[in-house]
Structure formats: structure tokens, C-alpha cells
Amino acid sequence: MVSSTGIVAGNRISLSRTELTGALGDSVTVLPIVVAVAALTELSLAHLLLGFAAFQIVWGVHYGLPISVEPMKALAALVIAGTLTTGGLVVAGLLAGLVLLLVGTTGALARIERHVGQPVIRGVQLAVGLVLLETGIQLSLDGVGYALLALAAVAVSVAVGRPRASTLLVVALGVVVAVTQTGLPDPRLPSIGVTLPTAADASSASLGATVGQLAMTVGNAAVATSLLLSDYFDADVSPDELATSMGAMNLLAVPLGAMPMCHGSGGVAGKYAFGARTAGANLILGVLYALAAVLAVGVVAAFPLAMLGVVLAVIAVELGRAGLDTADLPLTVGIGILGVLTNVGAAFVVGVAVQRVRLWLGSEPDQRAG
């Protein structure tokens, strides 16, 4: 059993090729969102990458596991769509961080988790997998030629018995394409400064965005990620611990120009699907993000997202398989579909309500999360 207090015997850090491919598997759940946010807001791509670099390393070492650090997707989606301003995003990130820190340190999620059945959490995992699959397909359709090139790379990797190496091959091809468009990287050291929101940034839109993100975060980034870490690594990391680390991360990082971040089952599935088994994947990915922030922001911005979409679809299948390992398939699938049609947070709340009503009516056994 792996404790959440850090690295223990038998869970050494490895810097192997499979840790590298696992790290790249996680990156494809991050880069499309980060590039879009940087392109459509005043946030700097270099600062966004540095935020992910720092906390990939911090939480990898802290938990001793290939844990994920991802964008808060509900907030990212709103700012990309233009319904949330950059200042509103900062406010929402700080509010979410404060709430998560309070919830985690007081042990509130442990009490909530007692009322959440395992099929509900599996449904959240399935919902995230379906959302990632949908996103992967959409990205691929935006550049069919690049997507076919990535599919060919994946097929070749599978044919030669190296499926986990497909991420390396796809990334290498994507970098070549990006460099042909941008030229060689132009190294630049990002400036560091603190930016705090103004009173005008605190609006009903930022408050509503925070509530929606928190519903998703509790279901996917805390409870579902805790369960997935137990499934994959036999690790005992509680939702409250994950909430605490997410809260601290956002209160520290958002004022420095990073975007609101969370843990998440999609990133864990991405790391695992492509071979990561230790915190070495976090160290590798943290270094790669930092190097990209300093040396190759232009290359990252020009990387064909259609190629990442193919890898994202592979990760979605892995996460969907984990979600379907459930004791109540109809409820799990229903939550998964609802998560695609509405959002993951709403699906989580509805799933909990449905299961509690069914338990109250005595129509099913009481199945707790975990």
C-alpha cells in the first residue's frame, strides 16, 4: 500500500522510457486547453506552462505517485467561450482554491464520500472519458490530415508491439510539423510578477463559474481520482487530501499568472495508459513543461492539435474501461451520458441524488465509494 505522505519503499522514482511516454500521455489532456486559453485571453502561455511544470513536480514528489495536474476544465471552457473574462477566471480560481482548502482541511469530503456510491464515481469516470473522446474527435476533425498521420503513427507502434511508444512518435512528428511553421525556438525567460483581481472582476459570472467548477472538481478531481489511484496503484490518497492540495495549488499559482488547476482522473488515466508507474513521470513532465516555457513557446502554440486529439481518444478509451468496472451498469452509464449532455458536475449531483433515493426506497444495496 502506498501512503499519501510521499515516496515509500517499492514505489521508487523511475526515469525510464515508459515514464516518459506516460508523461506525454498526460500532457495531451492539458496542452489543447492551455494553448486555447493562451490564444484567447491575456494569459501568457509561458506562465501557464510554468504553473503546470512546478506543480507536476511538487505533487509527484509529495504523493510519490504519477498524479495528474490539469486545467480546471469548466473554468477553461467558459473563458474560451468568452462568457468569463480573464479577471473573472482569476477570481473563480482563487475562490475555488479557498473553498477546496477549507473543505479538505476540515475533512468535509470524507463525510460527503460516505453518501456517494461506487457506481456514481464510476459514472463520473465514464463521463470524463466520453468528454475526452468527444474532444479528441473534434480536435481530429479540425485537421484530418494531421489526425490521419497520428493514427498511422499509433498503428505502426501497435504493429511493432510498442503501443506505449505511440505518444513519443506522435509528439515527435508534431514537433517537426510545428518547427517547419515557426522555425527554430527562440529562448525567452518569462518575467515573474503577482497579479491580483480587482473588485470589478468579482461578478455573478465568476461566482457561478466557481460553483459549476467545484461540482465537477469534487466528483472528478477528488473522489474519482482517489478511486482511480487506488485501482491503478493500490494507493491510499483520500479525496480530502486531494482537495487540500488543489486548494493550496490555486491560491499560490493563480496570482502568479497560472491558470486554475486541479487533479483529475483523465490525466491519471493518460499517464497509466502510456506506461507511467512512478512519480518519475511527473518529474519528466515538469521539466518538459519548463523547457517549453523558456525555449519553445512558439513551437507549443503551433503544435497540430489534431494530432493530440488522436492520443486523447486513446486515453478516453482507457478511462472509459475503468468506468465500466461497476456494480450498477445502468446507473453508471446514465451518469456518463448525462455528463456529456450537460456537464460532469451536474451528472455527479444527479447520480448521488438518484442513488440516495433508490437506497431510501430499498431498491438497491448500499454501495459506498471505493
BELNOR-V605948 format. One record per pair of residues at least 12 apart in sequence whose ideal C-beta (glycine too) atoms are under 7 Angstrom apart, sorted by the first residue. I is the first residue (numbers start at 1). GAP is how many residues later the second one is. Records with the same first field share a line. If there is no record, write none. Layout:
# BELNOR-V605948
I: GAP ; GAP
This chain:
# BELNOR-V605948
1: 233 ; 235
2: 62 ; 63 ; 231 ; 232 ; 233 ; 234
3: 233
4: 59 ; 232 ; 233 ; 234 ; 237
6: 56 ; 58
7: 57 ; 272
8: 56
11: 53 ; 267
12: 266
13: 265 ; 266 ; 267 ; 270
14: 264 ; 266
15: 265 ; 269
18: 146 ; 257 ; 258
19: 256 ; 257 ; 259 ; 261 ; 262 ; 265
20: 264
21: 143 ; 144 ; 146 ; 147 ; 253 ; 254
22: 44 ; 249 ; 250 ; 252 ; 253 ; 254 ; 259
23: 248 ; 253 ; 258 ; 261 ; 262 ; 265
24: 143 ; 144 ; 147 ; 250
25: 142 ; 245 ; 246 ; 248 ; 249 ; 286 ; 290
26: 42 ; 241 ; 244 ; 245 ; 255 ; 259
27: 258
28: 242 ; 280 ; 283 ; 284 ; 287
29: 41 ; 103 ; 237 ; 238 ; 241 ; 283 ; 286
30: 22 ; 40 ; 41
31: 269 ; 272 ; 277
32: 107 ; 273 ; 276
33: 38 ; 40 ; 43
34: 14 ; 15 ; 37
35: 265 ; 266 ; 270
36: 44
37: 39 ; 42 ; 43 ; 222
40: 40
41: 38 ; 45
42: 44
43: 43 ; 214 ; 216
44: 146 ; 213
45: 252 ; 255 ; 256
46: 144 ; 247 ; 251
47: 143 ; 210 ; 211
48: 210 ; 211
49: 240 ; 243 ; 244
50: 140 ; 240 ; 243
51: 202 ; 207 ; 208 ; 210
52: 17 ; 209 ; 237
53: 233 ; 236 ; 237 ; 240
55: 14 ; 194 ; 198 ; 206
56: 13 ; 226 ; 229 ; 230 ; 233
57: 225 ; 226 ; 229
59: 186 ; 223
60: 219 ; 222 ; 223
61: 218
63: 174
64: 215
65: 164 ; 168 ; 170 ; 214
66: 205 ; 210 ; 211 ; 212 ; 213 ; 215 ; 216
67: 196 ; 201 ; 215
68: 195 ; 196 ; 199 ; 200 ; 203
69: 192 ; 194 ; 198
70: 191 ; 192 ; 194 ; 196 ; 197
71: 188 ; 190
72: 21 ; 24 ; 141 ; 145 ; 188 ; 189 ; 190
73: 143
74: 135 ; 138 ; 139 ; 142 ; 269 ; 271
75: 14 ; 17 ; 18 ; 134 ; 138 ; 185
76: 183
78: 131
83: 122
84: 121 ; 122 ; 125
85: 116
87: 110 ; 111 ; 114
88: 113 ; 115 ; 117 ; 118 ; 121
89: 171
90: 107 ; 111 ; 164
91: 106 ; 110 ; 111 ; 115
92: 114 ; 117 ; 118 ; 121 ; 168
93: 157 ; 161 ; 167
94: 156 ; 157 ; 160
95: 115
96: 114 ; 117 ; 118 ; 121 ; 154 ; 164
97: 150 ; 153 ; 154 ; 157
98: 149 ; 153
99: 115
100: 117 ; 143 ; 146 ; 147
101: 143 ; 146 ; 147 ; 150
103: 140
104: 136 ; 137 ; 139 ; 140 ; 143
105: 139
107: 133
109: 109 ; 113 ; 130 ; 131 ; 134
110: 128 ; 130
113: 110 ; 126 ; 256
114: 254
115: 237 ; 241
116: 107 ; 236 ; 253
117: 238 ; 250 ; 251 ; 252
118: 208 ; 209 ; 249 ; 250 ; 251 ; 252
119: 207 ; 208 ; 209 ; 212 ; 213 ; 236 ; 248
120: 215 ; 228 ; 231 ; 232 ; 235
121: 102 ; 103 ; 106 ; 248
122: 201 ; 203 ; 204 ; 210
123: 200 ; 208 ; 209 ; 212 ; 213 ; 224 ; 228
124: 95 ; 96 ; 100 ; 211 ; 215 ; 220 ; 223 ; 224
125: 99 ; 103 ; 140 ; 194 ; 197 ; 198
126: 194 ; 197 ; 198 ; 206 ; 207 ; 209 ; 210
127: 208 ; 209 ; 212 ; 213 ; 217 ; 220
128: 92 ; 137 ; 138 ; 191 ; 216
129: 187 ; 190 ; 191 ; 194
130: 190 ; 206 ; 209 ; 210
131: 208 ; 209 ; 213
132: 134 ; 180 ; 183 ; 184 ; 187
133: 180 ; 183
134: 206
135: 177
136: 173 ; 174 ; 176 ; 177 ; 180
137: 172 ; 176
139: 166 ; 167 ; 169 ; 170 ; 173
140: 166 ; 169 ; 170
142: 163 ; 164
143: 161 ; 163
146: 158 ; 160 ; 161
147: 159 ; 160 ; 162 ; 163
149: 24 ; 158
150: 20 ; 157 ; 160 ; 161
151: 159
153: 13 ; 16 ; 17 ; 20
154: 12 ; 16 ; 156 ; 160
157: 12
164: 110 ; 111
167: 107 ; 144
170: 137 ; 140 ; 141
173: 134
174: 129 ; 130 ; 133
175: 124
177: 127
178: 121 ; 124 ; 125
179: 120
181: 121
182: 116 ; 117 ; 120
185: 110 ; 111 ; 113 ; 114
186: 112
187: 107 ; 108
188: 106
189: 105
190: 103
192: 64
194: 61 ; 62
195: 60 ; 62
196: 59
212: 131 ; 133
215: 130 ; 131 ; 133 ; 134
216: 127 ; 128 ; 129
217: 29 ; 45
218: 130
219: 125 ; 126 ; 129
220: 44 ; 45 ; 124
221: 21 ; 25 ; 41 ; 42 ; 43
222: 17 ; 20 ; 21
223: 16 ; 146
224: 41
225: 17 ; 38 ; 39 ; 40 ; 43
226: 12 ; 13 ; 16
227: 142 ; 143
228: 37 ; 40 ; 41 ; 94
229: 39
230: 140
231: 91
232: 36 ; 40
242: 21
246: 16 ; 17
249: 12
265: 54
266: 49 ; 53
269: 46 ; 49 ; 50 ; 53
270: 45
273: 41 ; 42 ; 45
323: 13
327: 40
328: 36
331: 20 ; 23 ; 24
335: 12 ; 16
338: 12
